[in-house]
């Protein structure tokens, strides 16, 4: 079935196509309108790769189908279960200046899989990057939860960030996720894939 190839690691990286590449720095502070244009140009750049069968720089490419993109609209859980979904949603959150939410959520998912002897170092990094009151990517949690999470991070277990992660998940589910499903970026991607499938 026809679809678009997305790299697991970096959705925006294209091999040898400088005019099509979306540099991280350029995308970081763009508004939603600009994001839609970026996604559109990204998709246009990808079409020759699909038709000619040329793979992008990462050999572990994912075939993105209209069916998968439709599944993203069923729940935030299904969206986040997809590597490509995470990438597209992350770019949308960047356009709203709230990418720290998905970055924290993903860091927590990774943290849960960490070996016990590495928990302390990872807990410290997550706390400093997302939780402490002057963190560069501070997540939106209340004072009590920030304090409770700080205590848990000092004596870390695999569940140290569970409550904060759940709060951020609910925030994304109620706030960003519904806007994502109505956004031009999501609707254009779905339309492109459905058009491609019907050819």
N, C-alpha and C positions, 0 to 999 in steps of 0.2 A: 504494500500500500504506500502511495506517495506520502511524503512528510518532509519535515525539515530536520537537519542534523544540528544538534547542539552539543558542544563539548561539555563533559562533566565539570572540568576545572574552571574554565573561564568562557562564559557564553559569548563574551564580546571579542574574543581573540580570533583573528582570521590570519591565515598563513599567506604572507606576501601580498596582501591587499591593503596597502597603507591608506588609500582613500576610503576604504570601507571600515577601517578599524575604529572602534569607539574607545578611545584612551580613557583609562580609569579616571584621571583627573578632570577630563572634560565632562564626563557623565555625572560626577559627584554632586554638583550643585545645580542641576538643571530642573526646570519646572516640568510639570506633567506634559504640557504641549510639546516641549522640546524632546521629552522622552519618547513620545509617540512617533515623532519624526525620526529619532535615532533608531527605534525598533523597526520602523518601516524601511529605512535605508539598510539596516542589518539584514532584514529578510530579503531585500532585493539583491544584496551581495551574496546571500546564501544560495539563491536559485541556480546560478551557474555551477556551483559546487555539487548540487544535487543532480542536475541534469547530466553533468559530465562524469559523475561518480567520483570526483576528487574529494578526498577526505581532508578535513581541517587538521591542524597541527597535532591534535590529540587523537591517538588511535582508538580510545574508548569513547566513541561517539554514540549518542542516543538518537534513535529515530523518534521524532516527535510527531504524533498523529493528532488529528482533530479529536478522536475519541479520548485521548489522554487529556487534552486541553479542556474538553467538556467535563471530564471527571473532576478537574480542579474546582469547578463551580459547585460540586456536591458538598464539599466541606473543606475547611482550612487544613484539616488532618490529611486529606487526600492531596491537597496542593503541596504540603510540606513533605509528603512521602515521595514526591517526585523530584529528582535532582534538577530537571529542567524547570519544574514549577518553582522550586526554591530560587533559582537564578532569575526567572522573570519577575517573581514577587519581590525579590530583593531590589531589582532595578526600579520597580514601581515605588518601593519604600524610599529609595534614594531620592526619587523625584519629589517625595513629600517630606524629605529631611527626617525620616524616622527609621533608617536602616539599622539603628542600634538594636531595635526589637528583634528582628530576625537573626542578627549576628549573635545576640545574647542567647536566644533560643537554641541556635545551632551549637554554640559553645557549651551550653548545658547538656545537649544530647551527646556531644563528644566527651564531656566530663564524666558522664555516667558509664562510659565504656573504658575509662582510665583504670590502669592497674593501681592497686592500693598504695604502693610505694611512690607513685607519682601524683597522688591526689593533692598533697599540700601545695606543691608548686603551681599546679593548674588552678586550684581554688584561689590562691593569692592573685594570679594573673586575671582571672575572671572578676574577682572582687575589685581590683584596681582599675580594670578597664570599664566595667559596667555598673558596679554597685556603689562604690564610695561616693560621698557627696560632691566631690570635685572631679569625678571620672570624666574622661574625654567623651565617652559614649554612654553617658549616664542613662539608665533605664528609668521609666516613670513608675516608681513604686513609692508607697507612703513611708513616713519616717520610721514607724514601728517595724515594718517589714525590712527596711534598710538595716536597722539596728539588729534585728533577729538574724538576718542573713550574714551580717558581719561576724556575729558570734559563732554561727555555724561554720563559717569559712575559716575561723581560727583553729578549729578542731574538726577538720573536714571528714565527711563520710560521702558516699555516693549520692546521698539525698540532700546534701547541704543547700543546693540551689532550687530544690523542687518547688517550694512555695512561690518564690520569686518568678521562676520559669512559668508556672501555672498562671500567675497574674499577668505576665507579659503576653502569654498565649491568648488569654481571654481578651486583653486589650486589642490585640491584632484581630481576633475573631469578630469582635463587636464593632471595631472602628475601621481599620485599614482594609481588611479583607472584603467587606461589602463594597467599598469604594473601588478596590482593585477589579472586582467583577463587572463594575459599570464603566471602568476606564477605557479610553480609546486604545490603550496599549493591549489590554486583554482582548477586547472585541475585535480589533484589527488582526491580531495574531490568529484568533479562532476563524475569522473570515478568510484569511489567507490560506489557512490549512484546509478549510472546507472547500474553497475554490480549487485548490490544488488536487484534492481528493476526487472531485467530480470531473476532472479533466480526463 
